[in-house]
Amino acid sequence: MEHRLRPPYTAYELLLIDADLVHLQRVVPLEVAASNPVFPFLYWQRRVTLILETRHLFPAQLAVASALLDLIESTNTGDRLLAKAS
């Protein structure tokens, strides 16, 4: 029996990435601007990094994810990187 390798990502998976990017585009700027964000920046950074590690992203997806990561990293301070202590 010959094993067929499945394509790295199906169209459905790429649509899920699109939906995730839309969500992140809405939430990350709010979290960056918040004085008391709901989640630490490390959480957002990991989510975006997982997307960037996906093979076969479309150029538009790559651009959005890269811009989000740049936003997170440019506003990231050490005290907001980790989870809040409260």
N, CA, C and O of each residue as an XYZ file, in Angstrom:
344
protein
N       0.845     -1.186      0.000
C       0.000      0.000      0.000
C       0.883      1.239      0.000
O       1.751      1.407      0.857
N       0.649      2.074     -0.952
C       1.439      3.290     -1.091
C       0.807      4.417     -0.278
O      -0.394      4.673     -0.373
N       1.629      5.078      0.514
C       1.136      6.205      1.309
C       1.257      7.481      0.503
O       2.323      7.809     -0.018
N       0.168      8.180      0.411
C       0.198      9.484     -0.244
C       0.404     10.552      0.809
O      -0.261     10.574      1.845
N       1.318     11.413      0.525
C       1.509     12.539      1.431
C       0.440     13.575      1.132
O       0.224     13.965     -0.015
N      -0.202     13.994      2.165
C      -1.244     14.999      1.974
C      -0.575     16.356      1.817
O       0.487     16.584      2.395
N      -1.169     17.259      1.050
C      -0.582     18.591      0.902
C      -0.410     19.231      2.284
O      -1.201     18.966      3.189
N       0.589     20.050      2.446
C       0.849     20.621      3.766
C      -0.373     21.315      4.371
O      -0.620     21.197      5.571
N      -1.121     22.021      3.568
C      -2.298     22.712      4.083
C      -3.380     22.711      3.018
O      -3.126     22.993      1.847
N      -4.575     22.393      3.442
C      -5.696     22.386      2.521
C      -6.280     23.785      2.436
O      -5.924     24.671      3.214
N      -7.175     23.968      1.487
C      -7.835     25.268      1.344
C      -8.608     25.628      2.607
O      -8.666     26.796      2.992
N      -9.197     24.633      3.248
C      -9.940     24.883      4.488
C      -9.010     25.405      5.582
O      -9.353     26.339      6.306
N      -7.837     24.794      5.693
C      -6.886     25.248      6.710
C      -6.407     26.670      6.433
O      -6.208     27.451      7.363
N      -6.221     27.006      5.163
C      -5.829     28.369      4.817
C      -6.949     29.367      5.135
O      -6.684     30.510      5.508
N      -8.195     28.927      4.985
C      -9.318     29.787      5.377
C      -9.354     29.997      6.888
O      -9.683     31.086      7.358
N      -9.015     28.960      7.645
C      -8.942     29.116      9.099
C      -7.851     30.099      9.491
O      -8.016     30.878     10.429
N      -6.744     30.062      8.777
C      -5.676     31.024      9.026
C      -6.166     32.431      8.717
O      -5.876     33.368      9.460
N      -6.908     32.583      7.624
C      -7.494     33.893      7.296
C      -8.385     34.391      8.423
O      -8.295     35.549      8.831
N      -9.239     33.519      8.921
C     -10.146     33.910     10.007
C      -9.366     34.287     11.264
O      -9.710     35.250     11.949
N      -8.329     33.534     11.559
C      -7.500     33.827     12.721
C      -6.806     35.175     12.551
O      -6.727     35.952     13.503
N      -6.309     35.458     11.365
C      -5.645     36.736     11.115
C      -6.617     37.908     11.242
O      -6.250     38.960     11.765
N      -7.844     37.737     10.773
C      -8.848     38.794     10.912
C      -9.103     39.067     12.389
O      -9.164     40.220     12.816
N      -9.249     38.009     13.154
C      -9.457     38.158     14.594
C      -8.262     38.870     15.242
O      -8.437     39.802     16.027
N      -7.074     38.429     14.911
C      -5.870     39.036     15.499
C      -5.717     40.500     15.089
O      -5.252     41.318     15.882
N      -6.101     40.832     13.865
C      -6.038     42.228     13.425
C      -6.975     43.116     14.239
O      -6.697     44.301     14.423
N      -8.052     42.573     14.713
C      -8.990     43.336     15.536
C      -8.528     43.439     16.984
O      -8.633     44.495     17.608
N      -8.016     42.332     17.509
C      -7.738     42.241     18.945
C      -6.366     42.790     19.335
O      -6.245     43.492     20.338
N      -5.352     42.482     18.566
C      -3.994     42.862     18.962
C      -3.840     44.376     19.142
O      -3.269     44.793     20.150
N      -4.316     45.214     18.226
C      -4.179     46.657     18.467
C      -4.897     47.123     19.747
O      -4.428     48.036     20.426
N      -6.022     46.498     20.067
C      -6.725     46.847     21.309
C      -5.905     46.438     22.522
O      -5.821     47.177     23.503
N      -5.304     45.265     22.448
C      -4.466     44.779     23.550
C      -3.220     45.655     23.711
O      -2.795     45.941     24.830
N      -2.648     46.071     22.597
C      -1.455     46.921     22.642
C      -1.787     48.266     23.286
O      -0.992     48.800     24.059
N      -2.952     48.805     22.969
C      -3.347     50.113     23.490
C      -3.867     50.044     24.926
O      -3.923     51.066     25.611
N      -4.242     48.865     25.380
C      -4.849     48.729     26.707
C      -3.815     48.938     27.808
O      -2.674     48.486     27.707
N      -4.237     49.627     28.853
C      -3.343     49.809     30.000
C      -3.274     48.532     30.827
O      -2.293     48.301     31.534
N      -4.308     47.707     30.742
C      -4.338     46.444     31.473
C      -4.862     45.360     30.515
O      -6.036     44.995     30.574
N      -3.986     44.845     29.629
C      -4.453     43.894     28.616
C      -4.973     42.599     29.231
O      -4.566     42.199     30.321
N      -5.873     41.964     28.510
C      -6.477     40.710     28.960
C      -5.442     39.589     28.952
O      -5.353     38.816     29.906
N      -4.669     39.500     27.891
C      -3.635     38.472     27.757
C      -2.274     39.140     27.645
O      -2.173     40.262     27.148
N      -1.225     38.462     28.103
C       0.120     39.029     27.961
C       0.559     39.013     26.502
O       0.034     38.245     25.696
N       1.519     39.860     26.170
C       2.000     39.932     24.796
C       2.600     38.606     24.339
O       2.546     38.276     23.154
N       3.163     37.858     25.258
C       3.746     36.567     24.896
C       2.696     35.647     24.267
O       3.002     34.890     23.346
N       1.467     35.715     24.765
C       0.372     34.912     24.196
C       0.130     35.298     22.743
O       0.043     34.428     21.876
N       0.022     36.591     22.472
C      -0.237     37.063     21.112
C       0.958     36.770     20.211
O       0.800     36.395     19.049
N       2.144     36.944     20.762
C       3.351     36.681     19.997
C       3.404     35.210     19.571
O       3.756     34.908     18.431
N       3.065     34.317     20.463
C       3.061     32.888     20.131
C       2.025     32.564     19.070
O       2.299     31.785     18.157
N       0.834     33.149     19.174
C      -0.213     32.877     18.175
C       0.217     33.314     16.789
O       0.027     32.592     15.810
N       0.800     34.506     16.713
C       1.238     35.008     15.406
C       2.426     34.197     14.896
O       2.507     33.901     13.704
N       3.331     33.844     15.773
C       4.487     33.048     15.365
C       4.065     31.691     14.819
O       4.649     31.210     13.848
N       3.064     31.069     15.424
C       2.552     29.798     14.900
C       2.037     29.948     13.475
O       2.240     29.069     12.638
N       1.377     31.052     13.207
C       0.890     31.303     11.848
C       2.073     31.491     10.898
O       2.083     30.950      9.792
N       3.065     32.259     11.337
C       4.225     32.507     10.477
C       5.027     31.235     10.207
O       5.721     31.148      9.194
N       4.941     30.264     11.086
C       5.644     28.997     10.881
C       4.903     28.064      9.929
O       5.426     27.018      9.546
N       3.702     28.439      9.555
C       2.907     27.648      8.618
C       3.530     27.742      7.231
O       3.876     28.823      6.753
N       3.661     26.594      6.608
C       4.190     26.596      5.246
C       3.078     26.969      4.278
O       1.896     26.757      4.550
N       3.472     27.514      3.172
C       2.569     27.823      2.064
C       1.553     28.907      2.398
O       0.405     28.836      1.958
N       1.958     29.897      3.162
C       1.078     31.046      3.367
C       1.029     31.863      2.082
O       2.002     31.928      1.331
N      -0.101     32.472      1.848
C      -0.195     33.404      0.744
C       0.566     34.673      1.119
O       0.713     34.977      2.303
N       1.052     35.417      0.125
C       1.797     36.641      0.435
C       1.007     37.614      1.322
O       1.582     38.253      2.202
N      -0.291     37.727      1.096
C      -1.109     38.636      1.914
C      -1.162     38.157      3.361
O      -1.100     38.965      4.287
N      -1.277     36.849      3.555
C      -1.298     36.304      4.918
C       0.035     36.546      5.610
O       0.075     36.908      6.786
N       1.098     36.349      4.896
C       2.434     36.566      5.437
C       2.625     38.031      5.823
O       3.207     38.330      6.866
N       2.137     38.936      4.987
C       2.277     40.366      5.266
C       1.497     40.771      6.517
O       2.004     41.522      7.351
N       0.283     40.281      6.644
C      -0.549     40.614      7.811
C       0.079     40.059      9.087
O       0.180     40.763     10.092
N       0.497     38.803      9.046
C       1.096     38.180     10.228
C       2.396     38.886     10.610
O       2.661     39.098     11.793
N       3.190     39.243      9.637
C       4.448     39.948      9.914
C       4.183     41.318     10.528
O       4.878     41.730     11.457
N       3.182     42.021     10.014
C       2.836     43.334     10.564
C       2.338     43.201     12.001
O       2.672     44.028     12.850
N       1.555     42.186     12.276
C       1.081     41.963     13.643
C       2.237     41.672     14.592
O       2.285     42.200     15.703
N       3.158     40.838     14.152
C       4.311     40.518     14.994
C       5.166     41.758     15.221
O       5.668     41.972     16.325
N       5.336     42.574     14.189
C       6.077     43.831     14.345
C       5.403     44.741     15.360
O       6.075     45.357     16.187
N       4.078     44.828     15.302
C       3.334     45.652     16.249
C       3.529     45.152     17.677
O       3.772     45.942     18.590
N       3.424     43.867     17.861
C       3.594     43.280     19.193
C       5.004     43.538     19.708
O       5.187     43.960     20.850
N       5.985     43.288     18.873
C       7.369     43.428     19.303
C       7.782     44.878     19.499
O       8.629     45.168     20.344
N       7.199     45.794     18.733
C       7.571     47.204     18.870
C       6.995     47.839     20.131
O       7.553     48.808     20.646
N       5.900     47.311     20.625
C       5.275     47.883     21.819
C       5.487     47.017     23.044
O       5.017     47.344     24.134
N       6.186     45.929     22.868
C       6.382     44.968     23.940
C       7.389     45.486     24.959
O       8.512     45.852     24.612
N       6.978     45.511     26.198
C       7.893     45.836     27.282
C       8.014     44.607     28.152
O       7.116     43.766     28.174
N       9.111     44.496     28.865
C       9.370     43.312     29.668
C       8.264     43.003     30.660
O       7.937     41.837     30.881
N       7.685     44.034     31.261
C       6.648     43.782     32.257
C       5.336     43.343     31.637
O       4.512     42.739     32.324
N       5.114     43.624     30.360
C       3.877     43.210     29.707
C       4.056     41.921     28.917
O       3.089     41.363     28.397
N       5.307     41.448     28.829
C       5.567     40.215     28.091
C       4.969     39.011     28.791
O       4.374     38.144     28.150
N       5.123     38.958     30.084
C       4.650     37.823     30.849
C       3.254     38.066     31.378
O       2.747     39.187     31.317
N       2.646     37.049     31.884
C       1.284     37.156     32.418
C       1.263     38.119     33.590
O       2.226     38.226     34.349
N       0.153     38.811     33.718
C       0.032     39.740     34.834
C      -0.100     38.987     36.145
O      -0.631     37.878     36.193
N       0.383     39.596     37.183
C       0.433     38.920     38.489
C      -0.884     38.995     39.232
O      -1.070     38.276     40.213
N      -1.800     39.838     38.799
C      -3.047     39.994     39.552
C      -4.008     38.856     39.345
O      -5.098     38.857     39.918
